[in-house]
Amino acid sequence: MTISPATNPRITVLLADFGQVADDGLYWSLQVQVDLEVIGRVRTDADAVDTARRLKPDVVVVHVGESVF
């Protein structure tokens, strides 16, 4: 089955606040999906907010286990 971008646009994703190893694993797991596109990777809460406002992703995945919100 072929997926056309015109009929099925990709879901944009921003990854925020992950350690390098976890971030790389999650990034590559998402990048191979035909309907997902990781459009940003950030390390801090402030960068997550700024980048989300600027890029307007469909989904923001945030690691909140050690984050201070």
C-alpha distances in whole Angstrom, upper triangle without the diagonal:
4,7,10,13,15,13,12,15,16,18,21,23,27,28,32,35,34,36,34,33,31,30,28,27,25,24,22,21,19,19,16,14,11,13,17,19,23,25,28,30,34,37,39,39,40,38,35,37,37,34,32,34,34,30,29,26,24,25,28,28,32,34,37,39,41,41,43,42
4,6,10,12,11,10,13,13,17,19,22,25,27,31,34,33,35,33,32,31,29,27,26,25,23,21,20,19,17,15,13,10,11,15,17,21,23,26,28,32,35,37,37,39,36,33,35,35,32,30,32,31,27,27,24,22,24,27,27,31,33,36,38,40,40,42,41
4,6,9,7,7,9,10,13,16,19,22,24,28,31,30,33,31,31,29,27,26,25,23,21,20,19,17,16,14,12,8,8,12,14,18,20,23,26,29,32,34,34,35,33,30,31,32,28,27,29,28,24,23,21,19,20,24,24,28,31,34,36,38,37,39,38
4,5,5,6,8,10,13,16,19,23,25,29,32,32,34,33,32,31,28,27,27,25,23,22,21,18,17,16,14,10,10,13,15,18,19,23,26,29,33,35,35,35,32,30,31,31,28,26,28,26,23,22,20,19,21,24,25,29,32,35,37,39,38,40,39
4,5,5,5,7,11,13,16,19,22,26,29,29,32,30,31,29,26,25,25,23,21,20,20,17,15,15,13,10,9,11,12,16,16,20,23,26,30,32,31,32,29,27,28,27,24,23,24,23,19,19,17,16,18,21,23,26,29,32,35,37,35,37,36
4,6,6,10,13,15,19,22,25,28,32,32,35,34,34,32,29,29,29,26,24,24,24,20,19,19,17,13,12,14,15,19,19,22,26,29,32,34,33,34,31,29,29,29,26,24,25,24,20,19,18,17,20,23,25,29,32,34,37,39,37,39,37
4,6,10,12,15,19,22,25,29,32,32,35,34,34,32,30,29,29,26,24,24,23,20,19,19,16,13,11,14,16,19,20,24,27,30,33,35,34,34,32,29,30,30,27,25,26,25,22,20,19,17,19,23,25,29,32,34,37,39,37,39,37
4,7,9,12,15,19,22,25,29,29,31,31,31,28,26,26,25,22,21,21,20,17,16,16,13,10,8,11,13,16,17,21,24,27,30,31,31,32,29,26,27,27,24,22,24,23,20,18,16,14,16,20,21,25,28,30,33,35,34,36,34
4,7,9,13,16,19,22,26,26,29,28,29,26,24,24,24,21,19,19,19,15,14,15,12,10,7,9,10,13,14,17,20,23,27,28,28,28,26,23,24,24,21,19,20,20,16,15,13,11,14,17,19,23,26,28,31,33,31,33,32
4,6,9,13,16,19,23,23,25,25,25,23,20,20,20,17,15,16,15,11,11,12,9,7,4,5,6,10,11,14,17,20,24,25,25,26,23,20,22,22,19,17,19,18,14,13,11,9,11,14,16,20,22,25,28,30,28,30,29
4,7,10,13,16,20,20,23,23,23,21,18,19,19,15,14,15,14,10,11,13,10,9,6,5,6,8,10,13,15,18,21,22,22,23,21,18,19,19,16,14,16,16,13,11,8,6,8,11,13,16,19,22,25,26,25,27,25
4,7,10,13,17,18,21,20,21,19,16,17,17,14,12,14,14,10,10,13,11,11,9,6,5,6,6,9,12,15,18,19,19,20,17,14,15,16,13,11,13,13,9,8,5,5,6,9,11,14,17,20,23,24,23,25,23
4,7,10,13,14,17,17,18,16,13,14,14,11,10,12,12,9,10,13,12,13,11,7,6,5,6,7,9,12,15,16,16,17,15,12,13,14,11,10,13,13,10,9,5,6,5,6,7,11,14,16,19,21,19,21,20
4,6,10,11,15,15,16,14,11,13,14,11,10,13,14,11,12,15,15,16,14,11,9,6,6,5,6,8,11,12,12,13,11,8,10,11,8,7,11,11,9,9,6,8,6,5,6,8,11,14,17,18,16,18,17
4,7,8,11,11,13,11,8,10,11,9,8,11,12,10,12,15,15,17,16,12,11,7,8,6,5,6,9,10,11,13,11,8,11,13,10,10,14,14,12,13,10,11,9,6,5,6,9,12,14,15,14,16,16
4,6,9,11,13,11,8,12,13,11,11,15,15,14,15,19,19,21,20,16,14,11,11,8,6,5,6,7,7,10,8,6,9,11,10,10,13,14,13,14,12,14,11,7,6,5,7,9,12,12,10,13,13
4,7,9,12,10,8,12,14,12,12,16,17,16,18,21,21,24,23,19,18,14,15,11,8,6,4,5,7,10,9,8,11,13,12,13,16,17,17,17,16,17,14,11,9,6,6,8,10,9,8,11,12
4,6,8,6,5,9,10,9,10,14,14,14,16,19,20,23,22,19,17,14,15,12,9,8,6,9,11,14,12,11,15,16,15,16,19,20,19,19,17,19,15,12,9,8,6,9,10,9,10,13,15
4,6,5,6,8,10,10,12,14,15,16,18,20,22,25,25,21,20,16,18,15,11,10,8,11,13,16,15,14,18,19,18,19,22,23,22,23,21,22,19,16,13,11,9,12,11,11,12,15,17
4,6,5,6,9,10,10,12,14,15,16,18,20,23,24,20,19,15,17,14,10,10,9,13,15,18,16,16,19,20,18,20,23,23,22,23,21,23,20,17,15,14,12,15,15,14,15,18,21
4,5,5,6,9,10,11,12,14,15,17,19,23,23,20,19,16,18,16,13,14,12,16,18,21,19,18,22,23,21,22,26,26,24,25,23,24,21,18,15,15,13,16,16,16,17,21,23
4,6,5,6,8,10,11,12,14,16,17,21,21,18,17,15,17,15,12,13,12,15,17,20,18,17,20,22,20,20,24,24,22,23,20,21,18,15,12,12,10,13,13,14,15,19,20
4,5,5,6,9,10,11,12,14,16,19,19,16,14,11,13,11,8,9,10,13,15,17,15,14,18,19,16,17,21,21,19,20,17,18,15,13,10,11,10,13,14,14,15,18,20
4,6,5,6,8,10,10,13,15,18,19,15,14,11,14,12,10,12,12,16,18,20,18,17,20,21,18,19,23,22,20,22,19,20,17,16,13,14,14,17,18,18,19,22,23
4,5,5,6,9,10,11,13,17,18,15,15,12,15,14,12,15,15,18,20,23,20,19,22,24,21,21,25,25,22,23,20,20,18,16,13,14,14,17,17,19,19,23,24
4,6,5,6,9,10,11,15,15,12,12,10,13,12,11,13,14,17,18,21,19,16,20,21,18,18,22,22,19,20,16,17,14,13,10,12,11,15,16,17,18,21,22
4,5,5,6,9,10,13,14,10,9,7,10,10,8,12,13,17,18,20,17,15,19,20,17,17,20,20,17,18,15,16,13,12,11,13,13,17,18,19,19,23,23
4,5,5,6,9,12,13,11,10,9,12,13,12,15,17,20,22,24,21,19,23,23,20,20,24,23,20,21,18,18,16,16,14,16,17,20,21,22,23,26,27
4,6,6,7,11,12,10,11,10,14,14,14,17,18,21,22,25,22,20,23,24,21,21,24,24,21,21,18,17,15,15,13,16,16,20,20,22,23,26,26
4,6,6,9,9,6,7,7,11,12,12,16,18,20,21,23,21,18,21,22,19,18,21,21,18,18,14,14,12,13,11,14,15,19,21,22,22,25,25
4,5,8,9,7,6,6,10,12,12,16,18,21,22,24,21,19,22,22,19,18,22,21,17,18,15,15,14,15,14,17,18,22,23,25,24,28,27
4,6,9,8,9,10,13,15,16,20,22,25,26,28,25,23,25,26,22,22,25,24,21,21,18,17,17,18,17,20,21,25,26,28,27,31,31
4,6,5,8,10,13,16,17,20,23,25,26,28,25,22,25,26,22,21,24,24,20,20,16,15,15,16,16,19,21,24,26,28,27,30,30
4,6,8,11,14,17,19,22,25,28,28,29,27,24,26,27,23,22,24,24,20,20,16,15,16,18,18,22,24,27,29,31,30,33,32
4,7,10,13,16,18,21,24,26,26,28,25,22,24,25,21,19,22,21,18,17,14,12,13,15,16,20,22,25,27,29,28,31,30
4,7,9,12,14,17,20,23,23,24,21,19,20,21,18,16,19,19,15,14,11,10,10,12,13,16,19,22,24,26,25,28,27
4,6,9,12,15,18,20,21,22,19,17,19,19,15,14,17,16,12,13,9,10,10,12,13,16,18,22,24,25,24,27,26
4,6,8,11,15,17,17,19,16,13,16,16,12,12,15,14,11,12,9,10,9,10,10,13,15,19,21,22,21,24,23
4,7,10,14,16,17,17,14,12,14,14,10,10,13,11,8,10,7,10,10,10,12,14,17,20,23,23,21,23,23
4,7,10,12,13,14,10,9,12,11,8,9,12,11,8,10,9,12,11,9,11,12,14,17,20,20,18,20,20
4,7,10,11,12,9,8,12,12,9,10,14,13,11,13,11,14,12,10,10,10,12,15,17,17,15,18,18
4,6,8,9,6,6,10,10,8,10,13,13,12,14,13,16,14,11,10,10,11,13,16,15,13,15,15
4,7,9,7,7,11,12,11,13,15,16,16,17,16,19,16,13,12,10,10,12,14,12,10,13,14
4,5,5,6,9,10,10,12,14,15,16,17,17,19,17,13,13,10,10,11,13,11,9,10,11
4,5,5,6,9,10,11,12,14,15,16,16,18,15,12,12,9,10,10,12,11,7,8,8
4,5,5,6,8,10,11,12,14,15,16,18,17,13,14,12,13,13,16,14,11,10,10
4,5,5,6,8,10,10,12,13,14,17,15,12,13,12,13,14,17,16,13,13,13
4,6,5,6,8,10,10,11,11,13,12,8,10,8,11,12,15,15,11,12,11
4,6,5,6,9,10,10,11,14,12,10,12,11,13,14,17,17,13,13,11
4,6,5,6,9,10,12,15,14,12,14,14,16,17,20,19,16,16,14
4,5,5,6,8,9,12,12,10,12,13,15,17,20,20,17,17,16
4,5,5,5,6,9,9,8,11,11,15,16,20,20,17,17,15
4,6,5,8,11,12,11,14,15,18,19,23,22,19,19,17
4,6,9,12,13,13,16,17,20,21,25,24,21,22,20
4,6,9,11,11,14,15,19,21,24,24,21,22,21
4,7,9,9,13,15,18,20,24,24,21,22,20
4,5,7,10,13,16,18,22,23,20,22,20
4,7,10,13,17,19,22,24,21,23,21
4,6,10,13,15,18,20,18,20,18
4,6,10,12,15,17,14,16,15
4,7,9,12,14,13,15,14
4,6,9,10,9,11,11
4,6,7,7,10,11
4,6,5,8,8
4,6,9,11
4,7,10
4,6
4
